Amino acid sequence: MVVTWDPLPPVEQVAFYRVYERKDTGAYWHLAVVTDAALGRIDPGRLGIIDAADVWPWPTGGTAPGPRCYVVTAVSRQGLEGPFSTEACGSPVGG
């Protein structure tokens, strides 16, 4: 599964983005920091991750149960983290 989000416009002065996986109601696991250097590597003009079963950070020893849900936040140049995006959910692709 590929999960992508639209980055905020430059006027928002985003320093980087944080990607989280939802683990439970109200509980999230920080997976990655995405900087401008990584924007567009998966989908032009967007930031994203590829969720594949049995690949870091989910070494399950087999096909991971799905679906999984992710959110992204923007961190300003002043160090303030914004609210969670809308969740993007799906089942991982085979490993």
N, C-alpha and C positions, 0 to 999 in steps of 0.2 A: 504494500500500500504506500502510495506517495501522499504526503500531507503538505500542502502549501498555504501560505498566507500572503496577502498584499502588504508590502512594507508601507510605513507612513511616509507622507511627502517630506522632502528635505526641510521644509519650513518648521517641522516638528522637532528638529535637532536631536534625533535619536543617536545615541552612542552605540548601542547594540541591542539585540533582542535575546530573550531567554525562552527556551522551549521546555515545556513541562508535560509529563504524562500523568493523567489522573489515575490514582491508585485506589481511591475510595471517595465517598462523598466528602468534599472539602479537603481532601489530602492529595497533594501533587508531588511528583518526583522531578527535580530539576535534571534535565538531560543534557542541555547544550546551550552555549552562547553562540549567537550568529552575528557576525560583523558584516560590514558592507562588502568585504572581500569575498564572502560566500553567497551574497545575494545573486540569484539568477543561475546558480550552478545546476539546479534540478529543473527549474522552470523559469524561462526568461522573465526578469523583472519581479520575481517573487522570492520569498525565503521558504525553506522547507526541509523536510526530513524524509528518509525512506525507511519504512518499518518492515523489516524482513524477519521472519521467524528464525530462531536459533542463531542470531547474529547479535553482537554487542548492541545494546546493553541487556539483551534478553537471552542469555544462553540457557535454553530450557531443556536441552537434551532431546528435543523433538519439536513438533509443531506447537507453537505457543497458542494458548486459548485466545480467542478474540471475542468481540472486537475490543480495541483499545482506543482511548480518547486522548487528545492532545490540545494544549492551549499554548499561546505565545503571548509574551508581554514585551513592551518597549521600555528601555531604560534611557532616560534623558542624559544629556551631557552633564547635567547637575547631579546625576546619580539617583534620581527618583524613578522608581518602577511604576509603570502605569497598570491599569486593570487588565485582567485576563481577556483574551479574545474569545470569540465563540468557539466552542469545542468542535474539533474535527475528529470523527471517529471512523473506524473501519477495522477489518481483519488484516493481519500481516500476510505478506506474500510468502510462499514456500522458500525454505533455506537451501 
